[in-house]
Amino acid sequence: MTSAPLLRVASVEFNLTEHCNLSCYGCDHASPLMAKAFLDHASFCRDLDALAGVMRTHELKLLGGEPLLHPDLLEFIATAKASPIAECVTVVTNGVLLDRVPEPFWASIDRLWWSVYPGVKYRMSRAQVEARAEAHGFELFVKDTPNMRVTVLNHAIEDDASVQMIYDNCPQTHEWSCHTVYAGRYYKCSPAPWMQPRLRRCGVEFDNREADSIALHANPELREQLEAYLRSSKPLQACRYCLSNFGREIPGRQLNKKGLRLWVEEDHRDWLDLVHPEFVTTE
């Protein structure tokens, strides 16, 4: 009997840290609100091995939070590169700590994604990073991010048709393949794993773990369940609290403690007011 072919997706993400050294308004990972937490390497290995048994991807992204905060960063990169799951290992960073990474870092990665935010001081220049890329042969992608989008919401979208429309057109789920492995489960979008702890800060009780993801372990039907999950047209529960790429753009800024408190207290019940004008149509 021929075994089923491996599933294929464009990209899979692992968050090496849940916290960050920046505090960006609108962060869809809710990193400024998350407690300090580092991914355990043994857990990473178990999740990676389970997924590699049923899937291949072009790109494995190591991000956060801020991945350069993880003291065992090089060990995670080496493990990712040794796995058969991906053709390319990418580190996604805000770049603040690039001047402090150990020297072997530069030779260990296939691709570096550097998100540059306004008002943030960098001790390593773009020219210096470009020189490292040329010297070590990795691909460098610099994303200037002067604006953020209003993505995650503090109040639910009650209209089912709107939730379906957002899911159907969500680039994170479909086009960009921001599929995320977290705590032994596979989510097909990156905000979904962080929705529960973020909403708890807003005073909202919400539990989407079982409904929005697939268990990687003790699951003899992992491949079949993942295939059905990836093909499903049903929105995630997290979609009720997310505008995906439909949110308005706002100038990027860093939040202090008061700003964080005000962010989780924002009233998002009139969510259409937060949608980018180009996506609002009238009949």
Secondary structure as UniProt FT lines:
FT   STRAND          7..15
FT   TURN            25..26
FT   TURN            28..29
FT   HELIX           31..33
FT   HELIX           41..52
FT   TURN            53..54
FT   STRAND          55..63
FT   HELIX           67..69
FT   TURN            71..72
FT   HELIX           73..82
FT   TURN            84..85
FT   STRAND          86..93
FT   TURN            96..97
FT   HELIX           98..100
FT   HELIX           104..108
FT   STRAND          111..116
FT   TURN            118..119
FT   HELIX           126..136
FT   STRAND          139..144
FT   STRAND          147..149
FT   HELIX           160..168
FT   TURN            171..175
FT   STRAND          179..182
FT   TURN            183..184
FT   STRAND          185..187
FT   HELIX           192..194
FT   HELIX           195..201
FT   TURN            202..203
FT   HELIX           209..212
FT   STRAND          213..215
FT   TURN            220..221
FT   HELIX           222..231
FT   HELIX           237..241
FT   HELIX           244..246
FT   STRAND          249..251
FT   HELIX           257..265
FT   HELIX           271..274
FT   HELIX           277..279
//
